[in-house]
Structures are given as structure tokens and as C-alpha cells.
């Protein structure tokens, strides 16, 4: 395995069964600093499993934008769990149906790992859903709160792990990288 050049990364918005609303390659991308992109090494830890991609073309006018949750205290460890969203929705392209957008709604969120930059939820995910968004909110006002990374099984329950969208990601975004 090796890290991809930005031009090899494609973002396809509104993709469904071979058709898309918009497409762009990446101009650049950033990954968590624990990764060394000059080597073939890949550090697997769901807390560090994210990439922020800057597209060569702006697609929001064609495809629309789902905002990222601003971090004004939403994910701080000081907030009681009752003040945080209790349910989420996940949307992605699972391996069994890679050309059809699938979604799971009304998934329960477990916030106990938030101080480690993670949440767990019970949306059913499978290979191919990694990197897909976890959304919270009401119809028409959804926000991206996390990015799906992996699944784990404990005591017979399958839980999906997701990396929270936090201030470090938004700082990179604001810095224009």
C-alpha cells in the first residue's frame, strides 16, 4: 500500500447507479499528523482515521452542502450527555451495493468515548461505509458530526466507531489547507 497522489482521489457528489450530480478530483488532502505519508506505513486507530480533502472544483452550487457541526461546546466533556444528540443517521455506499446510496436512521449514539475524539453508534455498517458521514439533526437541518471508521463487537453487539469532527479539523478548514 502507498498513499495516493491528490489527483488520484475523486469525490463524486450525489452518486447513484452510475450517475452523479457533480465530480471533482482532489487538489490536496490532509490526514491526521500521526500518519507519515512519506512511507507506506498506515497507523490504524479509529481516532486518527480521517482525511480532509480540498477539491479542485467547488461543488456546493451543483450538489448542495451539508454543514459540519461547529464545535461551540457540543462535544466538550463538560456537557452532560442529555445535552448531546441522542440519535444519528449514517449514509454510505456499502460493499454489497457500491452504486446505491444506503442510509440508516434513528441510530443510537454512545458518547462515552467523546473525550477520546470518538463516538459509537448502532447504525448497521459494512465494508465500504468507512469514511461516510454520521449526521445529526432534523430533516432539512442535518449536520455532519463524525466520520465512520470501523465496527467492533462486544458482548454480542455490533457497534460502529466514528471519529468526531472536532476543532482541529475545522481549524485546518479555516486555514485553507
VMD Tcl script that builds the backbone (N, CA, C; Angstrom):
set m [mol new atoms 531]
animate dup $m
set s [atomselect $m all]
$s set {name element resname resid chain x y z} {
  {N N UNK 1 A 0.837 -1.193 0.000}
  {CA C UNK 1 A 0.000 0.000 0.000}
  {C C UNK 1 A 0.874 1.245 0.000}
  {N N UNK 2 A 0.407 2.251 -0.675}
  {CA C UNK 2 A 1.073 3.548 -0.611}
  {C C UNK 2 A 0.007 4.625 -0.587}
  {N N UNK 3 A 0.403 5.795 -0.151}
  {CA C UNK 3 A -0.535 6.916 -0.103}
  {C C UNK 3 A -0.787 7.406 -1.524}
  {N N UNK 4 A -2.004 7.817 -1.796}
  {CA C UNK 4 A -2.381 8.282 -3.130}
  {C C UNK 4 A -1.933 9.713 -3.361}
  {N N UNK 5 A -1.631 10.020 -4.618}
  {CA C UNK 5 A -1.428 11.409 -5.004}
  {C C UNK 5 A -2.798 12.072 -5.017}
  {N N UNK 6 A -2.893 13.376 -4.697}
  {CA C UNK 6 A -4.209 14.028 -4.651}
  {C C UNK 6 A -5.032 13.850 -5.925}
  {N N UNK 7 A -4.420 13.901 -7.095}
  {CA C UNK 7 A -5.163 13.764 -8.348}
  {C C UNK 7 A -5.803 12.400 -8.547}
  {N N UNK 8 A -5.383 11.411 -7.752}
  {CA C UNK 8 A -5.974 10.073 -7.827}
  {C C UNK 8 A -7.227 9.953 -6.965}
  {N N UNK 9 A -7.485 10.954 -6.143}
  {CA C UNK 9 A -8.649 10.941 -5.251}
  {C C UNK 9 A -9.800 11.638 -5.967}
  {N N UNK 10 A -10.919 10.961 -6.074}
  {CA C UNK 10 A -12.105 11.508 -6.732}
  {C C UNK 10 A -13.229 11.655 -5.720}
  {N N UNK 11 A -13.950 12.768 -5.801}
  {CA C UNK 11 A -15.147 12.967 -4.982}
  {C C UNK 11 A -16.317 13.077 -5.948}
  {N N UNK 12 A -17.307 12.214 -5.747}
  {CA C UNK 12 A -18.469 12.173 -6.627}
  {C C UNK 12 A -19.693 12.479 -5.773}
  {N N UNK 13 A -20.300 13.634 -5.996}
  {CA C UNK 13 A -21.456 14.066 -5.197}
  {C C UNK 13 A -22.754 13.593 -5.835}
  {N N UNK 14 A -23.659 13.130 -4.998}
  {CA C UNK 14 A -24.966 12.704 -5.485}
  {C C UNK 14 A -24.911 11.479 -6.366}
  {N N UNK 15 A -23.953 10.614 -6.117}
  {CA C UNK 15 A -23.775 9.421 -6.951}
  {C C UNK 15 A -24.881 8.404 -6.690}
  {N N UNK 16 A -25.437 7.854 -7.761}
  {CA C UNK 16 A -26.461 6.818 -7.654}
  {C C UNK 16 A -26.487 6.036 -8.958}
  {N N UNK 17 A -26.151 4.765 -8.890}
  {CA C UNK 17 A -26.228 3.839 -10.030}
  {C C UNK 17 A -25.531 4.355 -11.297}
  {N N UNK 18 A -24.328 4.892 -11.135}
  {CA C UNK 18 A -23.549 5.320 -12.284}
  {C C UNK 18 A -23.697 6.773 -12.670}
  {N N UNK 19 A -24.698 7.462 -12.146}
  {CA C UNK 19 A -24.889 8.885 -12.435}
  {C C UNK 19 A -24.505 9.710 -11.213}
  {N N UNK 20 A -24.019 10.927 -11.460}
  {CA C UNK 20 A -23.624 11.812 -10.368}
  {C C UNK 20 A -24.071 13.230 -10.658}
  {N N UNK 21 A -24.297 13.979 -9.604}
  {CA C UNK 21 A -24.659 15.389 -9.735}
  {C C UNK 21 A -23.417 16.211 -10.075}
  {N N UNK 22 A -22.277 15.862 -9.450}
  {CA C UNK 22 A -21.044 16.617 -9.666}
  {C C UNK 22 A -19.838 15.742 -9.332}
  {N N UNK 23 A -18.675 16.118 -9.883}
  {CA C UNK 23 A -17.446 15.350 -9.679}
  {C C UNK 23 A -16.263 16.298 -9.626}
  {N N UNK 24 A -15.293 15.971 -8.791}
  {CA C UNK 24 A -14.034 16.707 -8.755}
  {C C UNK 24 A -12.932 15.781 -8.263}
  {N N UNK 25 A -11.731 16.030 -8.736}
  {CA C UNK 25 A -10.576 15.364 -8.146}
  {C C UNK 25 A -10.104 16.223 -6.976}
  {N N UNK 26 A -9.194 15.681 -6.203}
  {CA C UNK 26 A -8.647 16.425 -5.072}
  {C C UNK 26 A -7.506 17.316 -5.538}
  {N N UNK 27 A -7.443 18.488 -4.967}
  {CA C UNK 27 A -6.314 19.385 -5.175}
  {C C UNK 27 A -5.219 19.035 -4.166}
  {N N UNK 28 A -5.657 18.733 -2.944}
  {CA C UNK 28 A -4.751 18.329 -1.870}
  {C C UNK 28 A -5.562 17.607 -0.808}
  {N N UNK 29 A -4.869 16.978 0.119}
  {CA C UNK 29 A -5.557 16.405 1.271}
  {C C UNK 29 A -4.622 16.392 2.470}
  {N N UNK 30 A -5.234 16.402 3.650}
  {CA C UNK 30 A -4.507 16.315 4.916}
  {C C UNK 30 A -5.033 15.117 5.678}
  {N N UNK 31 A -4.148 14.412 6.329}
  {CA C UNK 31 A -4.533 13.308 7.206}
  {C C UNK 31 A -4.047 13.638 8.609}
  {N N UNK 32 A -4.503 12.868 9.563}
  {CA C UNK 32 A -4.073 13.076 10.940}
  {C C UNK 32 A -2.543 13.047 11.002}
  {N N UNK 33 A -1.939 13.944 11.782}
  {CA C UNK 33 A -0.474 14.006 11.856}
  {C C UNK 33 A 0.219 12.721 12.333}
  {N N UNK 34 A -0.510 11.769 12.906}
  {CA C UNK 34 A 0.144 10.511 13.310}
  {C C UNK 34 A 0.592 9.701 12.099}
  {N N UNK 35 A 0.039 9.973 10.938}
  {CA C UNK 35 A 0.396 9.237 9.722}
  {C C UNK 35 A 1.607 9.886 9.054}
  {N N UNK 36 A 2.507 9.079 8.555}
  {CA C UNK 36 A 3.659 9.558 7.802}
  {C C UNK 36 A 3.427 9.203 6.338}
  {N N UNK 37 A 2.998 10.186 5.565}
  {CA C UNK 37 A 2.646 9.925 4.163}
  {C C UNK 37 A 3.870 9.754 3.265}
  {N N UNK 38 A 5.076 9.921 3.823}
  {CA C UNK 38 A 6.285 9.679 3.029}
  {C C UNK 38 A 6.686 8.205 3.059}
  {N N UNK 39 A 5.984 7.410 3.869}
  {CA C UNK 39 A 6.265 5.975 3.956}
  {C C UNK 39 A 5.024 5.195 3.527}
  {N N UNK 40 A 5.145 3.897 3.489}
  {CA C UNK 40 A 3.999 3.036 3.184}
  {C C UNK 40 A 3.262 2.625 4.454}
  {N N UNK 41 A 3.699 3.117 5.581}
  {CA C UNK 41 A 3.083 2.741 6.852}
  {C C UNK 41 A 1.722 3.389 7.015}
  {N N UNK 42 A 0.817 2.613 7.572}
  {CA C UNK 42 A -0.533 3.104 7.851}
  {C C UNK 42 A -0.817 2.818 9.316}
  {N N UNK 43 A -1.056 3.850 10.082}
  {CA C UNK 43 A -1.327 3.723 11.508}
  {C C UNK 43 A -2.825 3.551 11.683}
  {N N UNK 44 A -3.267 2.338 12.066}
  {CA C UNK 44 A -4.707 2.109 12.196}
  {C C UNK 44 A -5.163 2.317 13.630}
  {N N UNK 45 A -5.907 3.381 13.809}
  {CA C UNK 45 A -6.556 3.697 15.079}
  {C C UNK 45 A -7.741 4.564 14.693}
  {N N UNK 46 A -8.959 4.144 15.003}
  {CA C UNK 46 A -10.133 4.909 14.574}
  {C C UNK 46 A -10.104 6.385 14.972}
  {N N UNK 47 A -9.405 6.727 16.051}
  {CA C UNK 47 A -9.344 8.137 16.467}
  {C C UNK 47 A -8.590 8.993 15.461}
  {N N UNK 48 A -7.725 8.366 14.690}
  {CA C UNK 48 A -6.886 9.109 13.743}
  {C C UNK 48 A -7.228 8.771 12.295}
  {N N UNK 49 A -8.401 8.214 12.085}
  {CA C UNK 49 A -8.814 7.747 10.762}
  {C C UNK 49 A -9.662 8.809 10.077}
  {N N UNK 50 A -9.013 9.853 9.589}
  {CA C UNK 50 A -9.737 10.900 8.879}
  {C C UNK 50 A -8.807 11.526 7.837}
  {N N UNK 51 A -9.427 12.129 6.859}
  {CA C UNK 51 A -8.707 12.920 5.861}
  {C C UNK 51 A -9.594 14.104 5.508}
  {N N UNK 52 A -8.983 15.239 5.353}
  {CA C UNK 52 A -9.694 16.433 4.915}
  {C C UNK 52 A -9.228 16.710 3.490}
  {N N UNK 53 A -10.150 16.660 2.548}
  {CA C UNK 53 A -9.820 16.753 1.127}
  {C C UNK 53 A -10.238 18.118 0.594}
  {N N UNK 54 A -9.301 18.798 -0.052}
  {CA C UNK 54 A -9.620 20.058 -0.741}
  {C C UNK 54 A -9.827 19.707 -2.209}
  {N N UNK 55 A -11.017 19.998 -2.703}
  {CA C UNK 55 A -11.362 19.639 -4.078}
  {C C UNK 55 A -10.825 20.659 -5.066}
  {N N UNK 56 A -10.521 20.196 -6.269}
  {CA C UNK 56 A -10.045 21.081 -7.328}
  {C C UNK 56 A -11.159 22.003 -7.814}
  {N N UNK 57 A -12.404 21.547 -7.713}
  {CA C UNK 57 A -13.560 22.351 -8.135}
  {C C UNK 57 A -14.553 22.481 -6.991}
  {N N UNK 58 A -15.216 23.623 -6.913}
  {CA C UNK 58 A -16.281 23.812 -5.922}
  {C C UNK 58 A -17.540 23.113 -6.426}
  {N N UNK 59 A -18.129 22.278 -5.569}
  {CA C UNK 59 A -19.303 21.512 -5.984}
  {C C UNK 59 A -20.578 21.923 -5.261}
  {N N UNK 60 A -20.478 22.769 -4.264}
  {CA C UNK 60 A -21.644 23.131 -3.456}
  {C C UNK 60 A -22.790 23.716 -4.253}
  {N N UNK 61 A -22.502 24.520 -5.260}
  {CA C UNK 61 A -23.561 25.111 -6.071}
  {C C UNK 61 A -24.333 24.085 -6.879}
  {N N UNK 62 A -23.666 23.001 -7.253}
  {CA C UNK 62 A -24.315 21.942 -8.028}
  {C C UNK 62 A -24.965 20.889 -7.137}
  {N N UNK 63 A -24.295 20.553 -6.045}
  {CA C UNK 63 A -24.730 19.406 -5.240}
  {C C UNK 63 A -25.306 19.780 -3.883}
  {N N UNK 64 A -25.117 21.024 -3.449}
  {CA C UNK 64 A -25.539 21.408 -2.107}
  {C C UNK 64 A -24.455 21.093 -1.087}
  {N N UNK 65 A -24.671 21.566 0.127}
  {CA C UNK 65 A -23.681 21.404 1.192}
  {C C UNK 65 A -24.386 20.927 2.454}
  {N N UNK 66 A -23.822 19.938 3.105}
  {CA C UNK 66 A -24.263 19.553 4.444}
  {C C UNK 66 A -23.225 20.142 5.388}
  {N N UNK 67 A -23.626 21.067 6.259}
  {CA C UNK 67 A -22.635 21.719 7.119}
  {C C UNK 67 A -21.996 20.761 8.120}
  {N N UNK 68 A -20.800 21.143 8.544}
  {CA C UNK 68 A -20.097 20.438 9.606}
  {C C UNK 68 A -20.524 21.073 10.914}
  {N N UNK 69 A -20.721 20.257 11.940}
  {CA C UNK 69 A -21.139 20.772 13.240}
  {C C UNK 69 A -20.051 21.668 13.808}
  {N N UNK 70 A -20.400 22.906 14.101}
  {CA C UNK 70 A -19.453 23.818 14.733}
  {C C UNK 70 A -19.229 23.361 16.164}
  {N N UNK 71 A -18.021 23.492 16.673}
  {CA C UNK 71 A -17.693 22.889 17.962}
  {C C UNK 71 A -17.971 23.749 19.187}
  {N N UNK 72 A -18.898 24.699 19.126}
  {CA C UNK 72 A -19.163 25.545 20.279}
  {C C UNK 72 A -19.666 24.725 21.459}
  {N N UNK 73 A -18.818 23.914 22.017}
  {CA C UNK 73 A -19.169 23.178 23.217}
  {C C UNK 73 A -19.932 21.898 22.986}
  {N N UNK 74 A -20.346 21.605 21.760}
  {CA C UNK 74 A -21.181 20.423 21.546}
  {C C UNK 74 A -20.494 19.154 22.026}
  {N N UNK 75 A -19.214 19.008 21.722}
  {CA C UNK 75 A -18.542 17.759 22.052}
  {C C UNK 75 A -17.641 17.860 23.270}
  {N N UNK 76 A -17.713 18.947 24.005}
  {CA C UNK 76 A -16.838 19.048 25.168}
  {C C UNK 76 A -17.263 18.054 26.225}
  {N N UNK 77 A -16.306 17.613 26.987}
  {CA C UNK 77 A -16.599 16.636 28.031}
  {C C UNK 77 A -17.348 17.267 29.185}
  {N N UNK 78 A -17.508 18.584 29.160}
  {CA C UNK 78 A -18.221 19.246 30.249}
  {C C UNK 78 A -19.731 19.156 30.098}
  {N N UNK 79 A -20.202 18.964 28.882}
  {CA C UNK 79 A -21.648 18.892 28.668}
  {C C UNK 79 A -22.196 17.557 29.149}
  {N N UNK 80 A -23.350 17.572 29.797}
  {CA C UNK 80 A -23.972 16.297 30.149}
  {C C UNK 80 A -24.454 15.598 28.877}
  {N N UNK 81 A -24.472 14.282 28.900}
  {CA C UNK 81 A -24.909 13.521 27.722}
  {C C UNK 81 A -26.304 13.909 27.274}
  {N N UNK 82 A -27.151 14.333 28.205}
  {CA C UNK 82 A -28.520 14.710 27.850}
  {C C UNK 82 A -28.561 15.937 26.952}
  {N N UNK 83 A -27.482 16.732 26.911}
  {CA C UNK 83 A -27.434 17.926 26.069}
  {C C UNK 83 A -26.906 17.623 24.669}
  {N N UNK 84 A -26.497 16.392 24.423}
  {CA C UNK 84 A -25.935 15.998 23.138}
  {C C UNK 84 A -26.974 15.239 22.319}
  {N N UNK 85 A -26.846 15.237 20.986}
  {CA C UNK 85 A -27.802 14.472 20.174}
  {C C UNK 85 A -27.819 13.005 20.603}
  {N N UNK 86 A -29.001 12.426 20.684}
  {CA C UNK 86 A -29.107 11.026 21.107}
  {C C UNK 86 A -29.258 10.074 19.926}
  {N N UNK 87 A -29.578 10.614 18.758}
  {CA C UNK 87 A -29.725 9.741 17.593}
  {C C UNK 87 A -29.025 10.349 16.386}
  {N N UNK 88 A -28.692 9.472 15.457}
  {CA C UNK 88 A -27.946 9.892 14.272}
  {C C UNK 88 A -28.437 9.125 13.057}
  {N N UNK 89 A -27.910 9.535 11.917}
  {CA C UNK 89 A -28.171 8.859 10.659}
  {C C UNK 89 A -26.814 8.661 9.976}
  {N N UNK 90 A -26.640 7.546 9.314}
  {CA C UNK 90 A -25.425 7.291 8.543}
  {C C UNK 90 A -25.828 7.017 7.099}
  {N N UNK 91 A -25.038 7.534 6.174}
  {CA C UNK 91 A -25.305 7.316 4.749}
  {C C UNK 91 A -23.989 6.951 4.077}
  {N N UNK 92 A -23.999 5.899 3.272}
  {CA C UNK 92 A -22.781 5.484 2.607}
  {C C UNK 92 A -23.051 4.497 1.493}
  {N N UNK 93 A -21.975 3.981 0.952}
  {CA C UNK 93 A -22.041 3.042 -0.165}
  {C C UNK 93 A -21.409 1.720 0.271}
  {N N UNK 94 A -22.194 0.829 0.873}
  {CA C UNK 94 A -21.633 -0.424 1.376}
  {C C UNK 94 A -21.174 -1.338 0.245}
  {N N UNK 95 A -20.236 -2.216 0.576}
  {CA C UNK 95 A -19.655 -3.112 -0.418}
  {C C UNK 95 A -20.650 -3.967 -1.174}
  {N N UNK 96 A -21.746 -4.356 -0.541}
  {CA C UNK 96 A -22.729 -5.195 -1.233}
  {C C UNK 96 A -23.508 -4.438 -2.300}
  {N N UNK 97 A -23.637 -3.120 -2.122}
  {CA C UNK 97 A -24.353 -2.277 -3.092}
  {C C UNK 97 A -23.556 -0.993 -3.309}
  {N N UNK 98 A -22.379 -1.086 -3.919}
  {CA C UNK 98 A -21.491 0.068 -4.004}
  {C C UNK 98 A -21.975 1.198 -4.904}
  {N N UNK 99 A -23.012 0.975 -5.672}
  {CA C UNK 99 A -23.503 2.018 -6.569}
  {C C UNK 99 A -24.843 2.586 -6.125}
  {N N UNK 100 A -25.271 2.219 -4.920}
  {CA C UNK 100 A -26.554 2.686 -4.391}
  {C C UNK 100 A -26.324 3.260 -3.000}
  {N N UNK 101 A -26.697 4.514 -2.817}
  {CA C UNK 101 A -26.575 5.145 -1.506}
  {C C UNK 101 A -27.528 4.461 -0.533}
  {N N UNK 102 A -26.992 4.021 0.584}
  {CA C UNK 102 A -27.802 3.398 1.627}
  {C C UNK 102 A -27.777 4.293 2.849}
  {N N UNK 103 A -28.868 4.299 3.592}
  {CA C UNK 103 A -28.866 5.089 4.821}
  {C C UNK 103 A -29.495 4.290 5.946}
  {N N UNK 104 A -29.061 4.612 7.132}
  {CA C UNK 104 A -29.626 4.037 8.354}
  {C C UNK 104 A -29.989 5.216 9.248}
  {N N UNK 105 A -31.218 5.243 9.715}
  {CA C UNK 105 A -31.682 6.368 10.530}
  {C C UNK 105 A -32.032 5.899 11.937}
  {N N UNK 106 A -32.236 6.870 12.806}
  {CA C UNK 106 A -32.627 6.619 14.202}
  {C C UNK 106 A -31.653 5.700 14.926}
  {N N UNK 107 A -30.378 5.895 14.665}
  {CA C UNK 107 A -29.341 5.111 15.328}
  {C C UNK 107 A -28.996 5.774 16.659}
  {N N UNK 108 A -28.780 4.962 17.665}
  {CA C UNK 108 A -28.428 5.497 18.984}
  {C C UNK 108 A -26.946 5.837 19.031}
  {N N UNK 109 A -26.621 6.974 19.644}
  {CA C UNK 109 A -25.234 7.410 19.799}
  {C C UNK 109 A -24.789 7.139 21.230}
  {N N UNK 110 A -23.604 6.571 21.371}
  {CA C UNK 110 A -22.972 6.372 22.670}
  {C C UNK 110 A -21.814 7.367 22.757}
  {N N UNK 111 A -21.915 8.311 23.677}
  {CA C UNK 111 A -20.953 9.406 23.790}
  {C C UNK 111 A -19.811 9.121 24.766}
  {N N UNK 112 A -19.721 7.941 25.338}
  {CA C UNK 112 A -18.746 7.740 26.417}
  {C C UNK 112 A -17.295 7.879 25.972}
  {N N UNK 113 A -16.994 7.797 24.689}
  {CA C UNK 113 A -15.615 7.937 24.221}
  {C C UNK 113 A -15.336 9.327 23.636}
  {N N UNK 114 A -16.231 10.275 23.867}
  {CA C UNK 114 A -16.073 11.597 23.245}
  {C C UNK 114 A -14.807 12.309 23.679}
  {N N UNK 115 A -14.326 12.057 24.918}
  {CA C UNK 115 A -13.088 12.707 25.342}
  {C C UNK 115 A -11.870 12.130 24.619}
  {N N UNK 116 A -12.054 11.042 23.868}
  {CA C UNK 116 A -11.006 10.475 23.015}
  {C C UNK 116 A -11.252 10.805 21.543}
  {N N UNK 117 A -12.205 11.698 21.277}
  {CA C UNK 117 A -12.490 12.098 19.905}
  {C C UNK 117 A -13.316 11.106 19.115}
  {N N UNK 118 A -14.041 10.222 19.812}
  {CA C UNK 118 A -14.805 9.165 19.154}
  {C C UNK 118 A -16.235 9.112 19.684}
  {N N UNK 119 A -17.108 8.555 18.864}
  {CA C UNK 119 A -18.415 8.107 19.332}
  {C C UNK 119 A -18.603 6.686 18.820}
  {N N UNK 120 A -19.554 5.997 19.412}
  {CA C UNK 120 A -20.018 4.735 18.860}
  {C C UNK 120 A -21.501 4.894 18.595}
  {N N UNK 121 A -21.990 4.172 17.597}
  {CA C UNK 121 A -23.420 4.210 17.296}
  {C C UNK 121 A -23.829 2.840 16.772}
  {N N UNK 122 A -25.131 2.620 16.752}
  {CA C UNK 122 A -25.600 1.297 16.323}
  {C C UNK 122 A -26.168 1.274 14.907}
  {N N UNK 123 A -25.773 2.239 14.069}
  {CA C UNK 123 A -26.146 2.162 12.652}
  {C C UNK 123 A -25.455 0.939 12.052}
  {N N UNK 124 A -26.174 0.116 11.304}
  {CA C UNK 124 A -25.531 -1.052 10.698}
  {C C UNK 124 A -24.639 -0.618 9.531}
  {N N UNK 125 A -23.352 -0.850 9.670}
  {CA C UNK 125 A -22.389 -0.502 8.627}
  {C C UNK 125 A -21.700 -1.766 8.146}
  {N N UNK 126 A -21.100 -1.670 6.978}
  {CA C UNK 126 A -20.314 -2.785 6.457}
  {C C UNK 126 A -19.145 -2.235 5.654}
  {N N UNK 127 A -18.295 -3.123 5.185}
  {CA C UNK 127 A -17.147 -2.694 4.404}
  {C C UNK 127 A -17.625 -1.811 3.258}
  {N N UNK 128 A -16.952 -0.692 3.070}
  {CA C UNK 128 A -17.358 0.278 2.055}
  {C C UNK 128 A -17.958 1.522 2.672}
  {N N UNK 129 A -18.483 1.415 3.895}
  {CA C UNK 129 A -19.073 2.569 4.575}
  {C C UNK 129 A -18.030 3.424 5.286}
  {N N UNK 130 A -16.818 2.937 5.392}
  {CA C UNK 130 A -15.770 3.693 6.064}
  {C C UNK 130 A -15.580 5.032 5.357}
  {N N UNK 131 A -15.494 6.096 6.138}
  {CA C UNK 131 A -15.349 7.436 5.579}
  {C C UNK 131 A -16.663 8.139 5.329}
  {N N UNK 132 A -17.764 7.442 5.522}
  {CA C UNK 132 A -19.078 8.067 5.308}
  {C C UNK 132 A -19.468 8.914 6.518}
  {N N UNK 133 A -20.347 9.889 6.320}
  {CA C UNK 133 A -20.688 10.799 7.414}
  {C C UNK 133 A -21.690 10.211 8.406}
  {N N UNK 134 A -21.571 10.681 9.641}
  {CA C UNK 134 A -22.590 10.469 10.669}
  {C C UNK 134 A -23.275 11.818 10.819}
  {N N UNK 135 A -24.588 11.837 10.629}
  {CA C UNK 135 A -25.356 13.080 10.633}
  {C C UNK 135 A -26.278 13.127 11.842}
  {N N UNK 136 A -26.448 14.321 12.386}
  {CA C UNK 136 A -27.410 14.525 13.470}
  {C C UNK 136 A -28.230 15.752 13.121}
  {N N UNK 137 A -29.446 15.809 13.624}
  {CA C UNK 137 A -30.319 16.951 13.380}
  {C C UNK 137 A -31.694 16.505 12.969}
  {N N UNK 138 A -32.441 17.445 12.458}
  {CA C UNK 138 A -33.799 17.191 11.989}
  {C C UNK 138 A -33.815 17.294 10.473}
  {N N UNK 139 A -34.819 16.722 9.839}
  {CA C UNK 139 A -34.931 16.754 8.378}
  {C C UNK 139 A -34.735 18.173 7.863}
  {N N UNK 140 A -33.867 18.325 6.899}
  {CA C UNK 140 A -33.595 19.629 6.320}
  {C C UNK 140 A -32.545 20.423 7.073}
  {N N UNK 141 A -32.124 19.956 8.235}
  {CA C UNK 141 A -31.133 20.683 9.028}
  {C C UNK 141 A -30.089 19.729 9.608}
  {N N UNK 142 A -29.673 18.757 8.835}
  {CA C UNK 142 A -28.668 17.815 9.302}
  {C C UNK 142 A -27.293 18.454 9.280}
  {N N UNK 143 A -26.438 17.992 10.182}
  {CA C UNK 143 A -25.053 18.426 10.233}
  {C C UNK 143 A -24.166 17.190 10.377}
  {N N UNK 144 A -22.985 17.249 9.783}
  {CA C UNK 144 A -22.020 16.164 9.933}
  {C C UNK 144 A -21.381 16.303 11.311}
  {N N UNK 145 A -21.485 15.250 12.134}
  {CA C UNK 145 A -20.866 15.300 13.463}
  {C C UNK 145 A -19.665 14.364 13.582}
  {N N UNK 146 A -19.570 13.380 12.694}
  {CA C UNK 146 A -18.476 12.411 12.781}
  {C C UNK 146 A -18.305 11.714 11.436}
  {N N UNK 147 A -17.204 10.974 11.325}
  {CA C UNK 147 A -16.891 10.212 10.118}
  {C C UNK 147 A -16.718 8.746 10.525}
  {N N UNK 148 A -17.464 7.854 9.880}
  {CA C UNK 148 A -17.396 6.429 10.214}
  {C C UNK 148 A -16.016 5.860 9.924}
  {N N UNK 149 A -15.557 5.009 10.831}
  {CA C UNK 149 A -14.227 4.440 10.705}
  {C C UNK 149 A -14.228 2.919 10.696}
  {N N UNK 150 A -14.839 2.301 11.686}
  {CA C UNK 150 A -14.758 0.845 11.812}
  {C C UNK 150 A -15.928 0.320 12.633}
  {N N UNK 151 A -16.007 -0.982 12.731}
  {CA C UNK 151 A -17.012 -1.612 13.592}
  {C C UNK 151 A -16.299 -2.546 14.555}
  {N N UNK 152 A -16.915 -2.762 15.695}
  {CA C UNK 152 A -16.374 -3.705 16.667}
  {C C UNK 152 A -17.530 -4.452 17.305}
  {N N UNK 153 A -17.222 -5.601 17.840}
  {CA C UNK 153 A -18.228 -6.413 18.513}
  {C C UNK 153 A -17.838 -6.564 19.973}
  {N N UNK 154 A -18.803 -6.331 20.841}
  {CA C UNK 154 A -18.578 -6.532 22.266}
  {C C UNK 154 A -19.858 -7.079 22.875}
  {N N UNK 155 A -19.730 -8.163 23.606}
  {CA C UNK 155 A -20.880 -8.800 24.254}
  {C C UNK 155 A -21.997 -9.100 23.255}
  {N N UNK 156 A -21.621 -9.508 22.041}
  {CA C UNK 156 A -22.606 -9.868 21.031}
  {C C UNK 156 A -23.239 -8.697 20.309}
  {N N UNK 157 A -22.883 -7.476 20.662}
  {CA C UNK 157 A -23.425 -6.281 19.999}
  {C C UNK 157 A -22.404 -5.730 19.024}
  {N N UNK 158 A -22.867 -5.345 17.858}
  {CA C UNK 158 A -22.000 -4.708 16.874}
  {C C UNK 158 A -22.173 -3.204 17.011}
  {N N UNK 159 A -21.074 -2.511 17.222}
  {CA C UNK 159 A -21.096 -1.058 17.347}
  {C C UNK 159 A -20.185 -0.452 16.285}
  {N N UNK 160 A -20.643 0.629 15.678}
  {CA C UNK 160 A -19.848 1.342 14.687}
  {C C UNK 160 A -19.080 2.442 15.396}
  {N N UNK 161 A -17.821 2.603 15.039}
  {CA C UNK 161 A -16.985 3.636 15.632}
  {C C UNK 161 A -16.794 4.756 14.622}
  {N N UNK 162 A -16.863 5.983 15.121}
  {CA C UNK 162 A -16.727 7.144 14.241}
  {C C UNK 162 A -15.862 8.200 14.917}
  {N N UNK 163 A -15.061 8.883 14.101}
  {CA C UNK 163 A -14.201 9.959 14.569}
  {C C UNK 163 A -14.999 11.252 14.567}
  {N N UNK 164 A -15.032 11.921 15.719}
  {CA C UNK 164 A -15.768 13.181 15.808}
  {C C UNK 164 A -15.119 14.254 14.954}
  {N N UNK 165 A -15.942 15.077 14.342}
  {CA C UNK 165 A -15.458 16.266 13.652}
  {C C UNK 165 A -15.180 17.263 14.766}
  {N N UNK 166 A -13.926 17.644 14.918}
  {CA C UNK 166 A -13.585 18.490 16.059}
  {C C UNK 166 A -12.906 19.776 15.626}
  {N N UNK 167 A -12.466 20.543 16.608}
  {CA C UNK 167 A -11.880 21.849 16.332}
  {C C UNK 167 A -10.619 21.750 15.491}
  {N N UNK 168 A -9.844 20.675 15.605}
  {CA C UNK 168 A -8.624 20.580 14.800}
  {C C UNK 168 A -8.954 20.464 13.316}
  {N N UNK 169 A -9.999 19.717 12.970}
  {CA C UNK 169 A -10.408 19.629 11.567}
  {C C UNK 169 A -10.916 20.969 11.067}
  {N N UNK 170 A -11.712 21.637 11.894}
  {CA C UNK 170 A -12.256 22.925 11.472}
  {C C UNK 170 A -11.168 23.982 11.379}
  {N N UNK 171 A -10.138 23.886 12.219}
  {CA C UNK 171 A -9.024 24.834 12.138}
  {C C UNK 171 A -8.270 24.648 10.828}
  {N N UNK 172 A -8.082 23.399 10.404}
  {CA C UNK 172 A -7.438 23.134 9.115}
  {C C UNK 172 A -8.290 23.717 7.998}
  {N N UNK 173 A -9.608 23.522 8.092}
  {CA C UNK 173 A -10.529 24.056 7.088}
  {C C UNK 173 A -10.423 25.575 7.027}
  {N N UNK 174 A -10.431 26.224 8.197}
  {CA C UNK 174 A -10.374 27.685 8.250}
  {C C UNK 174 A -9.043 28.202 7.720}
  {N N UNK 175 A -7.980 27.416 7.915}
  {CA C UNK 175 A -6.665 27.818 7.449}
  {C C UNK 175 A -6.488 27.656 5.955}
  {N N UNK 176 A -7.482 27.110 5.287}
  {CA C UNK 176 A -7.435 26.996 3.841}
  {C C UNK 176 A -6.601 25.849 3.319}
  {N N UNK 177 A -6.289 24.883 4.164}
  {CA C UNK 177 A -5.480 23.760 3.677}
  {C C UNK 177 A -6.352 22.639 3.324}
}
mol reanalyze $m
mol bondsrecalc $m
mol representation Tube
mol addrep $m
